[in-house]
């Protein structure tokens, strides 16, 4: 009986670990851009950019082995750096006001939540 319990426990652990690795796929550069772009268009007021679209932007930044950087530029000159984890989609945000020398951690988002937004629009 002890062997059956041990075998069942090992089997359950194996199934759980396999499932967690396949629920969400790795993040591509395109997915990182799309998710951050969706987030920025939902959370920030873009009405000021209607007459001058170049005043606000979302662009790709640097890439490392583990994350993508996506940069939001506000009409005020402030920047928000989004650091997107390539495996999980967990995204760390850092707000920066270069002219004032200010840089603050601004929280995190799950990129998958903002990728789903574009899927719902289709």
C-alpha positions, 0 to 999 in steps of 0.5 A: 500500500505504501508503494502505491501511495508513493507511486500515485504521489510521484505520478501526480507531481509529474502531471502537475509539472507538465501541465504548468509548462504548457499552459502558456507559451513563451512570449515572442517579441511581437507578443511583447509589443502587442500586449504592452501596446494594448495596455498603454492604449487602455490605461493612458489617455491618447486623445492628445495624440490625435492631432499629432500622433508622433507625440506618443509612442510604443517602441521595442527597446533592448532584448536580453536572454530572459526579457524584452524591453518595450518603451512607452513615451508620453506626450509629457516626455516621461517614459515607461519601461516595460520589462517582459519576461520571455517565459512567463509574460510577467511584466515589470514597469519602471516610470522614468522622467529623464528631465527630472532624474526620477525613476520609480518602480510602477508595478507589474502586469501579466502580459497575457491579460492584454494579449487576450484583449486583441483576441476578443476584438477579432 
